[in-house]
Amino acid sequence: IIAGGGSAALIAGSTSAVRAASCVTTGGLGNPVVSTLETGVSAIVSLTAIFIPIIAVILVILVLFFLRKFYKRIKNRKSAKTKF
């Protein structure tokens, strides 16, 4: 909870600074562009936050599958050597 508040304050502060700089340098004409970019970045970050855990679970399953396959291959080699 504490880290979330700090993160929110940091984002809000940087947003205010960017909008103020945009207003000063463009006379307010750049604010719609800044707002659109802000919305796009927040959408990308939100989607990333949703899909990264799903991708991580898929990668863990794939790694476990390949480790099992590799273990079976090594086990079969050892059992083939002991038969002769």
KALIN-V15320 format. One record per residue. N is the residue number from 1. RES is the residue in one letter. PHI is phi in whole degrees, -180 to 180 (999 if undefined). PSI is psi in radians with two decimals (none if undefined). OMEGA is omega in whole degrees, 0 to 359 (999 if undefined). Layout:
n: {N:N}
res: {RES:RES}
phi: {PHI:PHI}
psi: {PSI:PSI}
omega: {OMEGA:OMEGA}
This chain:
n: {1:2:3:4:5:6:7:8:9:10:11:12:13:14:15:16:17:18:19:20:21:22:23:24:25:26:27:28:29:30:31:32:33:34:35:36:37:38:39:40:41:42:43:44:45:46:47:48:49:50:51:52:53:54:55:56:57:58:59:60:61:62:63:64:65:66:67:68:69:70:71:72:73:74:75:76:77:78:79:80:81:82:83:84}
res: {I:I:A:G:G:G:S:A:A:L:I:A:G:S:T:S:A:V:R:A:A:S:C:V:T:T:G:G:L:G:N:P:V:V:S:T:L:E:T:G:V:S:A:I:V:S:L:T:A:I:F:I:P:I:I:A:V:I:L:V:I:L:V:L:F:F:L:R:K:F:Y:K:R:I:K:N:R:K:S:A:K:T:K:F}
phi: {999:-66:-66:-65:-66:-64:-64:-63:-66:-63:-65:-63:-65:-69:-63:-63:-65:-66:-66:-65:-64:-65:-67:-69:-80:-115:70:92:-74:-89:-62:-63:-67:-63:-64:-65:-63:-61:-66:-63:-65:-67:-66:-64:-65:-64:-65:-63:-64:-79:-88:-60:-63:-65:-64:-63:-63:-62:-64:-63:-63:-63:-63:-64:-61:-70:-64:-63:-62:-65:-63:-63:-65:-66:-63:-67:-65:-66:-71:-71:-71:-79:-74:-88}
psi: {-0.73:-0.76:-0.61:-0.68:-0.73:-0.72:-0.76:-0.70:-0.71:-0.79:-0.79:-0.71:-0.75:-0.61:-0.76:-0.73:-0.74:-0.76:-0.67:-0.76:-0.69:-0.69:-0.72:-0.76:-0.49:0.02:0.44:-0.17:-0.37:-0.13:-0.68:-0.62:-0.77:-0.73:-0.72:-0.76:-0.70:-0.77:-0.74:-0.77:-0.71:-0.61:-0.75:-0.76:-0.69:-0.79:-0.67:-0.74:-0.51:-0.77:-0.41:-0.79:-0.64:-0.78:-0.66:-0.73:-0.74:-0.75:-0.68:-0.75:-0.75:-0.74:-0.76:-0.69:-0.83:-0.60:-0.71:-0.77:-0.75:-0.73:-0.75:-0.67:-0.78:-0.73:-0.70:-0.64:-0.76:-0.70:-0.53:-0.60:-0.60:-0.30:-0.50:none}
omega: {181:181:179:179:178:179:180:179:179:179:180:179:180:176:179:180:180:179:178:179:178:180:181:186:183:181:179:181:181:183:177:178:179:180:178:178:179:179:179:180:180:177:179:180:179:179:177:179:178:189:180:178:179:178:179:178:178:179:178:179:178:179:178:178:181:176:178:179:179:179:178:180:179:180:179:178:181:180:177:179:183:179:183:999}
